[in-house]
């Protein structure tokens, strides 16, 4: 970022930091960390800093829009106005009592309708980063009434995490779900985090990704390959718990608690599909393959989804592997 932009961000952080109660100041840092990870624009970072906390940003009790435009630019001012619309929707939800399925659907409609009227998705991204930071701090406090804790957690999973998922914001979605999980089921969360291995589990996934990437890049059968991406992630404690509850599984029966995705391309669609099965062959030579495989390439799902799914085992650790082409 240019030095002038960094100075503007520092000014925004200093302004808001001095206004926030001590217990809300950490939320500012958490929000900026989320936005920085997403490589948000400087106006989004400044708007994120200015909008943190329960106090109003614009209006009689806050800054005038002209002041914001003069200090930080029109882009920041526009984002703050749009953020206020999202906050108004949230205020309505918070005051409406329990979140029934109908209210969740209404909330999703209100947020998506407001987002469609906004200049871009940036204001909703800033709003969700802010909500993730707030919910994480809220999960660390144990003195609130149970009804309030449940309501906030449900907002986090049923509305905000769902919106983050729609926008492809996996990190914010995971943060919202994990914070809500800590509020509602702290003991089960801790147990699953230990079983999944925490940072060590992520390290195992990263090691497996590197090993598979190297094997595929050196694979002589993969000629004509024009693109190759191998990525992986450990399943979160919340999503593992949710699958165990929905399908009545024990932990050992959850075979996709670590997942690897291979996405490739070739000069023709037909050759790319052939290469998907070549990748499966190389994978079978590298690690052991369990019998359960799902060929959604030749047998697409009703919604048109196509991919090759299988479960591989590396050093006793099961991985779900998905193989598909760029077009799929």
Secondary structure by P-SEA (a helix, b strand, c coil): ccaaaaaaaaaaaaaaaaaccccaaaaaaaaaaaaaaacccaaaaaaaaaacccccccccccccaaaaaacccaaaaaaaaaaaaaaaaaaaaaacccccaaaaaaaaaaaaaaaaacccaaaaaaaaaaaaaaaaaaaacccccaaaaaaaaaaacccaaaaaaaacaaaaaaaaaaaaaaaccaaaaaaaaaaacaaaaaaaaaaaaaaaaaaaaaccccccccbbbbbbbcccaaaaaaaaaaaccccccccccbbbbbbbccccaaaaaaaaaaaaaaaaaacccccccccccccccccbbbbbbbbbbccccccbbbbbcccc
